[in-house]
């Protein structure tokens, strides 16, 4: 019966598009150069917009659709059921949609079907200029990904917002699952002067998300190429439950073995959160979690990674957690983030957790916390937990703290087999509850594993260094 009702709804939308599109929504311009289509508001009825996109999809040229400024288009039903359902036709050709202050919204009315707002196929290119995508919702299904936007092609977000979308999963996802955006290889996602905020990934019910190769990102999940410039990723959440061994990326999650580097420039990753509750699980990267990252002139602040239970669980990287070569530079700041373990879970890297090769240049890591709320759970690296190769160049690590049982490395914890090299950098005024207020070098490492300007490790509590040659106090 539900399928019959859905069919009638879809038929009604198509019929409305066929008979209600006014003359204002008629293409202009020569076909060799692409059409320009103007779409009125029509009281928020999206039929004319749907018809315009279908017309643009019908030509190979790059078409432009200008929608009524300030209009809120409300979608009461999906246009199609592709990959869980979409409010708009799947984009299959080059299309630009201009709409200053325009909102594309799945209806908030009770009983509205679950569907996302936009999907771009591998052959499609979409530029959204000025629009907001909101209230998309998906449940279940292997392609329940990107409730705001699912991209397999190329998507350019300019002066846009992806806000308040959510994905609720309890099955076994097959692609990166992003509450707001899912960018799937070979997809290309470019975000400029835009906001990705208030999106949610909820896998708190049983989800067989056993593999770290499936990113679960509150704001953005990526396995393609993503570039973010002068934008904000804020107040997104990713929540894992029983069976979610790896909960990744409150703000951004980038995974898959061969995923390209994510590039973030002059942007902000603020107040995002990832939590896990599997007994043996890992919550990773409150702001960003994944492989290769290039970040410059960017602020990462107020993010939280929390592992809420687990005899062998761990909260890793309150601000950032990286697993491949990463560069952070040009006055970037990572501050006031936290990795917190509860009910026996450990915590590591309040600001940054590095599992590969990390170079930080001309930046600051300050006021971050790695802490546990159990009498038997350790905390390592209030500022940085390094389990790979770390180079600090003209960088300050200050005011960070590690509190646990034990709490080691208020500024930096250098794990077994890792190396850290300081060049014109300082580690000052950090604190640990037990040892290594400035730097704690794992006992199994040679004392030279931490090298460089170690004399600039000063003023830390209760001591400056443990097992670091040349460090005083």
N, C-alpha and C positions, 0 to 999 in steps of 0.2 A: 504493500500500500504506500509505503514511504517513497519507493521509486516512482510510482505513478504520480504522487504529489510533486516530487522533484521534477519529473518530466513536464507536468503541466506548468510549473513555475518557469522552467527554462523556455518552454514554448511561448509563454506570455511575454517574457523579456524579449525574445527574438521578434515576436509580432509587434510589440511596442516600438522596437528599434526600426522596424520596417515602415511603420505608418506614422510615427510621431517625430521623426527627424525633420526639423524645420529647414527652410531654405538656407538659413545662416550656417548650417553644418554641411555646406557643399564645398567640395574641393575647388581650389583655384590654382592657377599656375600650370605650366607645361609639364607633361608626364616625364619628359626626359630629365627634368631637374627635380622631380618630386612634387607632391601636392602640399598645399597648406590648407588645413581644414579648421574652421572655427566652430566651436561647440558651445552653445548657450548653457545656462545653469538649469533652466526648466524646473525650478523648485527643488533641485537636488536629485532629480530623476536621471540616472546614469545611462539611459537607453541610447541617447545620441552619442555619448562618448564610446560606448561599446560598438555602435555601428561605425563610428569613425575609425576605430582601431581595426575592425574587420576590413574596412575599405583599404586602409593603409597596408595591412598584411597582404592584400591582394595584388600589390604592385611591388616590383623588385627595387624601386627607387627609394631614396631616403625621404620620408614624408614628415611633415610637422603638423601637430595638432595643438591649437591654441584653445584652452578651456577658459571659461569665465572666471576672472579673478575673484578670489574670496569665496567661491562656491564650495559647499560641502556636498559631495555626491555620496548618497547612502545606498549601499548594496544590500538588498533583502535576501538575495539568493545568488548562487554562483552562476557565472556564464557557462562554465564547463566543469567537468569533473576530473580533468587531467591532474595527476599527481596529488590527489586529495581535494581538488576543487580550487577555482580561481574566480575572483570577482570580475576581472577583465579577460578578454581573449588572450591566449598565450601569444607573446610577441615573437614573430618569426622573421621580420624584416627590419631594416633600420627605421626607427620611429623616435621623434622627439616630441615630448608632451610639455608644453609651457603652461604654467598656471600659478601665478603669484598668489600665495595664501590659499591655495586650493587644498581641500581635504578629500581623500578617498577613504571611505569608512565602511567597514562591515557593520551592518545594523546592530544596535544594542538591544533590540527588542527580544524578549524572551521567546525561545523556540527557534531562533535563527540558526540555520545550518552552519556547520563549521567549514570554513574555507579561507584561503589566503587572499591577499589583494592582487599580487602581480607575479607572473612567471615569465621568464625570458628563455626561449629555446636556444639550442646550440647555434642556430643560424640567425638568431635575432640580435639586434642592438637597440637598447633603450636608453634614452636620456630623459630623466625626470628633472625638471627645472622649476622648483618652487613648491612642489606638492608635499603633502603629509600622507603617509600610509599608516592607518591606525585601526585597531580592534580586530585585526586578522586573528583567527584562531583555528588550530588544527589539533586533532586527536588521533592516536593510533596510526597504523600504517607505516610501511617501510620508507615512504617518501613524505612523511609528516615533518616537513622541514621548511623553515623560512616562512612564518605566518604573515610577515609583511611582504617579503620578496624572496623568490626562489630563482637563482640565476645560473643558467648553463651556458649563456652566451657572453655578451658584453653589456654591462649596465653602468651608466654614469649618473650618479646622484649629485645634483648641483643645487645648493640652497634648499635642500629637501630635508624632510624629517621622516624617520621610521620609528614610530612611537606607540607604546602600549599594545604590542602584539604578543601572542603567547602560543607555545606549543606544549601539549601535554602528552607524554608518551609512556607506554608500559609494555611495548613489544620489543622487537629487536631491530633497531634502525639500520639501514644499509648505506646511508649517506650522512655527511655532517648535518647536525640538527641545530639550527639557530632559531632562537625565539623570535628575533626580528628579521634577520637576513641569513640565508644559506647560499654561499657561493661555491658551486660544485665544479671541480675540474672537468673541462678546461676553461671554466668561466673566468671572466675578467671583471673585477669590481673596482670602480673608481669613485671615491667619496670625497667631495670637496665642499667646504663651507656648509656642512650638513650636520644633523644631529641623529644619533641612534640612541634612544633613551627609553627607559621604562619598559623594556621588553622582558619576557620571561620564558625560560625553559624549565618545565616541571617534570622531572622523572622520579618523583618521590614515591610513587607506587612501583611495584616490581618491574624493573626494566633490565633485560639481559644485555646490558651495555658493557660487555666484559673487556672490550678492546680499546687500548689507548689510541688506536688508529681512527676511531670515530669521534670527532670533536663534538662536544656538547656545549655550545656557547649561548649565553643568555642574550647577548646583543647580536653578534655575528659569528657564524661558524664558516670556516673556510678550508677548502682543499684546492683552490685555484690560485689566481693571482689577485691580491688585494692591495690597493694603495689608498691611504687616508691622508688628506691634507686639510689643514685649518678646519678641523671638525671636532665634535665632541662625542664620546661614547660614555654615557652616564646612566647610573641607576638601573642597570640591567642585572638580572639574576639568573643563575643556573643552579638548580636544586636536584641532587641525586638522592636516591633512596636505596633500599636493599637490592642488591644485584648490580648497582652502578659502581663498578670497581674504580673507574676513572671518571670523575666529574671535572670537566675542564672548562675554564674560561668564563668567569662571570660577565666580562665585557666582550672579549674576543677570544675565540678558540680557533687555532689553525693547526691542522694535523694532516695525516696521510704521509706516507714515507717520502714521496717525491714532491710534496707541495712546495711551490716557490716561496721566496722570502716575502713576508708582509712588510710593507713600507709605511711608516707613520711619521708625518712631518707637521710641526707647528700645531699640534692637536692636544686634546685633553682626554684622559681616561680616568673618570672620577666616580667614586662611590658605587662601584660594581661589586657583586658578591657571588661567590660560588661556595656551595656547601655540599658535603657528602655525609652519608650515615651508614654505609655498608661497613660491617665489622672489620673487613680487611681492605677497605677502600682508601682512595687518595682523592682529596679535593685539591685542585691545582690551578693557580693563577687567577686571583680575583679580578685583576684588570686585563691581563693577557696571558694566555697559555698556549704553547705550541712550539713549532720548530723555528726556523730562521726568522729573525726580526731585525729590521733596520729602523731605528727610531732617533729622531733629532728634534730639538727645540720643542719637546713635548713634556707635559706634566702628567704624572701618574700618582694619584692621591686618593686617600679615603677608601681604598678597595679592601675587601675582606675575603680571606680564604678560611673556611671553617670545616674541620672534620669533626662531626658531632658524636661519633661513637666509633669504637673499634679497638680491638686488642692489638692489632698491628697496623692500624690506620695512620694517616699522616696528612696534615695540612701543609701544603708546599707552595711557597711564593705568594705572599699577600698581595703584592703589586704585580709582579711579572714572574713567570716561570718559563724558561726556554730550554729546548733540547737539541738545538743546532746552533751553528755559528751566528752570533748576534753582535750588533754594534749599536751602542747608545752614545749620543754625542750632542754637541752644540747647545749647552745650557739646558739640557733636559733635567728634570727633577723628579725624584721618586721619594715621596714622603707621606707619613701618616697612614701607611698601609699596615695590615696585620694578618699574620697567619696564626690561627688559634686551634689547638687541639683540645677536645673535651672527652671525658669518660675514657681516658687511657690512650688517646691518640697523641702522637708526637706533632711538633710544629717545627718548620724549618724555612728560613728566608722570609722574614717579615716584609722586607722590601723586594728582594730579588732572589730567586732560586735559579742557579745556573747548573745545567747538567752537560754542558758542551764547552764551547769556546765563546767567552764574553769579553768584549772590550768596551770600557766606559771612558769617555773622553770629555773633559770640560763640563762635568755635570755634578750633581749632588744627590746623595742618598742620606736622608735624615728623618728622624722621629718615627721610624718604623718599629714594629714589635713582632717578635716570635714568642708565643707564650702558650702554656698548657695549664689546664685546670684539674690536674690529677697529681697525686703525691708520687706517682711512679712514671710519669711521662716526660721525656726530655724535650728541650727546645734548643735549636741550633741556629745561630746567625740572625740576630735581630735586624741587621741591615742587609747582609748578603750571606746566603748559603752557597758555597762554591764546591761543586763536585766535578769540576772540569778544569778548564784553563781560564784564569781571570787576569785581565790587565786593567789596572786603573791608571789613567793618564790625566793629570791635572784635575783630580776629582776629590771631593770631600765626602767623608763618611762620618756622620756625627749625630749624637742624640738618639741613637737606636738602642734597643734593649732586648735581651733574651732572658725570659723567666720560665724555668721549668725545673724538673727533678731528674737530671741536673739542667742548668741553664748555662750554655757555653757560647762564647763568641758574640758579645753584644754588638760589635760592629761587623765582624766577618768571622764566619766559621769555615775553615778550609778542611774539607773532608779527606779521607784516605785516598791517596793517589792523585789528589788535585794539586795544582800549582797556582800561586797568586803572585803577581809582580806589580809593585807600586812605583809609579814614575811621577815625581813632583805632586804626590797626593798625600792626604792626611787622613788619619783615623783618630778622632778626638771626641771626648765627652760621651762615650757610649757606656753601656752598663750591662753586666751579666749577673745573674743571681748566684753563680758559682765561680767560674773561672773564665779568664780571657775576656775581660771587659772590652778590650779593643779588638784583638785577634786571637782566636783559638785555632791552633794548627793541630790536626789529629796526631795523636802520639805515634801512630804507625808511619807517619810521613817523616822524611828527613827534616831536620831543623831548617834547612835551606829551601824548603818548598815555598816559603813566603820570603820574597826577596825585594830588593829595591829600596825605596825611601822609608825603611822601617823605623828610622829615628823620628819620623813624624807621626808615630803611633803614641800619643800622649794624652794624659788627663782622663783616662778611662777608669771605671770602677768595676770590680775591686782591684784590678790590675790591668796593665796594658796588653801583655801578651802571655801566651803559654806555648812553649816549644817553638819559638821564633828566634832564630839566631840574630844577634845584633840589636834586638829590641830591649829596652831598659824599663824595668818596673812592672 
